[in-house]
Amino acid sequence: MRSDPPRIETARLILRQPAAADFEGYAQMFADADNVRHIGGQLARGAAWRRFLQMPGAWMVQGFAMFSVIDKASGEWLGQAGPWQPDGWPGSEVGWSFRRSAWGQGYAREAATASIDWAFANLGWTDVIHCIDSENAPSQALATRLGSRILRRTNLPAPFEDAIVDVWGQTREEWLARRSELS
């Protein structure tokens, strides 16, 4: 993990590196087939644990990964959002996934906005993408609200090479020009 782990606070959320205590919420999210149909599908608890460990591992090796998103008021793990760039990925992504109980409340937009700000300020990225399943209308709507547009369609790298996604995105300059509209 980073020696100076980032902690981002928004009006309602805390974004921080994942902790072991976050796993129960993560496992519940991946146990709900409808909740995760656009991000690889339902996982048994053991498989969810192995996937959960990707983010702490990426923080350790790359110095960034998706943040755990915590509700300030309740301390509940709501989901994850943040920078993500596995080997062979089609670009510098800020992605998101949230438990069903957090849907429709603006948490994903709040967390994605803070994550994009952090990525541009700390990682030197010149653009940002979001890999979105063509049937995932809520994530497409969020990408649009964030100012992104469809750039291309592509296959994800192995082991997800059968997954075809729309790559949404924008440049750092486009983000900064529209940033005040998101506040």
C-alpha positions in Angstrom: 0.0 0.0 0.0 1.0 3.6 -0.4 3.0 5.1 2.5 0.7 8.1 2.2 -2.7 6.5 1.5 -5.1 8.9 0.0 -8.3 9.7 1.7 -10.8 11.8 -0.2 -13.9 13.3 1.5 -16.9 14.6 -0.5 -20.1 15.9 0.9 -21.4 12.5 1.7 -18.6 10.0 1.1 -15.2 8.9 2.1 -13.0 7.3 -0.6 -10.1 5.3 0.8 -7.9 2.3 0.0 -9.8 -1.0 0.5 -9.6 -2.7 3.9 -10.4 -6.2 5.0 -13.6 -5.0 6.7 -15.0 -3.9 3.3 -15.1 -7.5 2.0 -18.5 -8.4 3.5 -20.2 -5.6 1.4 -18.2 -6.6 -1.6 -19.2 -10.2 -1.3 -22.8 -9.2 -1.0 -22.5 -7.1 -4.1 -21.1 -10.0 -6.1 -23.6 -12.5 -4.7 -26.4 -10.4 -6.4 -26.5 -11.6 -10.0 -28.5 -8.6 -11.3 -26.1 -6.2 -9.5 -23.0 -7.5 -11.2 -24.4 -8.6 -14.6 -22.4 -5.9 -16.5 -19.1 -6.5 -14.6 -18.4 -10.1 -15.0 -21.3 -11.7 -13.2 -22.1 -13.3 -9.9 -19.3 -14.8 -7.9 -19.2 -17.4 -5.0 -17.7 -16.0 -1.8 -14.3 -17.5 -2.4 -14.0 -16.2 -5.9 -15.3 -12.8 -4.7 -12.5 -12.8 -2.1 -9.8 -13.4 -4.7 -11.3 -10.7 -6.9 -11.5 -8.3 -4.0 -7.8 -8.7 -3.4 -7.1 -7.2 -6.9 -7.6 -3.7 -5.6 -5.3 -3.8 -2.6 -2.7 -5.6 -4.8 -3.0 -2.8 -7.5 -2.5 -0.2 -4.8 0.6 -2.0 -3.6 2.1 -2.5 -7.1 0.8 0.4 -9.1 0.2 3.0 -6.4 -3.5 3.4 -7.4 -6.7 1.4 -7.8 -10.3 1.8 -7.1 -11.2 3.3 -3.8 -13.6 1.8 -1.3 -16.6 4.2 -1.1 -17.9 4.6 2.4 -21.1 6.5 3.5 -19.9 9.2 5.9 -23.0 9.1 8.0 -23.4 5.3 8.5 -19.9 4.0 7.8 -21.4 1.5 5.3 -19.4 0.2 2.4 -21.4 1.3 -0.7 -19.1 0.2 -3.5 -15.9 1.1 -5.3 -14.8 3.8 -7.7 -11.6 5.0 -9.0 -8.6 4.6 -11.3 -8.0 1.2 -12.7 -5.5 0.0 -15.3 -4.7 -3.7 -15.4 -2.1 -5.0 -17.9 -3.5 -4.7 -21.5 -6.4 -2.5 -20.5 -7.7 -0.2 -23.2 -6.7 3.0 -21.4 -6.6 4.8 -18.1 -9.9 4.1 -16.6 -12.0 5.5 -13.7 -14.6 2.9 -13.1 -17.3 2.3 -10.5 -19.5 -0.5 -9.1 -22.0 -0.1 -6.3 -24.3 -2.3 -4.2 -27.9 -2.2 -5.2 -28.8 -0.4 -2.0 -26.7 2.6 -3.2 -28.2 2.9 -6.7 -30.1 6.0 -7.7 -28.7 8.2 -5.0 -26.0 10.0 -6.8 -23.2 8.2 -5.0 -21.5 6.9 -8.2 -21.4 10.4 -9.7 -20.0 11.9 -6.5 -17.4 9.2 -6.2 -16.5 9.2 -9.9 -16.1 13.0 -9.9 -13.7 12.9 -6.9 -11.8 9.9 -8.4 -11.3 11.6 -11.8 -10.1 14.8 -10.0 -7.7 12.7 -8.0 -6.4 10.7 -11.0 -5.7 13.9 -13.0 -4.1 15.6 -10.1 -1.9 12.7 -8.9 -1.3 10.2 -11.7 -0.4 12.5 -14.6 -3.1 11.1 -16.8 -4.0 13.1 -20.0 -7.3 11.4 -20.5 -9.7 9.0 -18.8 -11.9 6.2 -20.0 -14.8 4.2 -18.7 -15.4 0.6 -20.2 -19.1 0.1 -20.2 -21.2 -2.8 -21.4 -23.5 -1.6 -24.3 -26.6 -2.7 -22.3 -25.6 -0.9 -19.1 -27.8 2.2 -19.5 -27.3 3.5 -15.9 -23.5 3.6 -16.4 -23.8 5.1 -19.8 -26.0 7.9 -18.3 -23.4 8.5 -15.6 -20.6 8.7 -18.2 -22.6 11.2 -20.1 -23.3 13.3 -17.0 -19.5 13.2 -16.4 -18.9 14.7 -19.8 -17.6 11.5 -21.5 -18.6 10.2 -24.9 -18.2 6.9 -26.8 -14.8 6.8 -28.3 -14.7 3.2 -29.7 -15.8 -0.4 -29.1 -13.3 -3.0 -28.1 -12.7 -6.4 -26.5 -11.2 -6.4 -23.0 -7.9 -8.3 -22.5 -7.8 -11.9 -21.2 -9.3 -13.4 -19.3 -12.3 -11.3 -20.5 -11.5 -11.3 -24.2 -15.1 -12.3 -25.0 -16.4 -9.2 -23.4 -17.0 -6.4 -25.9 -17.4 -2.9 -24.3 -17.9 0.6 -25.3 -15.0 2.8 -24.3 -16.3 6.2 -23.2 -13.9 9.0 -22.3 -12.6 12.5 -22.4 -9.3 14.4 -22.2 -8.0 16.1 -19.1 -8.6 19.5 -20.8 -12.3 18.6 -21.6 -12.7 17.5 -17.9 -11.3 20.7 -16.5 -13.3 22.8 -18.9 -16.6 21.2 -17.6 -15.6 20.5 -14.0 -17.4 23.5 -12.6 -20.7 22.2 -14.0 -20.4 19.0 -11.8 -20.1 20.8 -8.5 
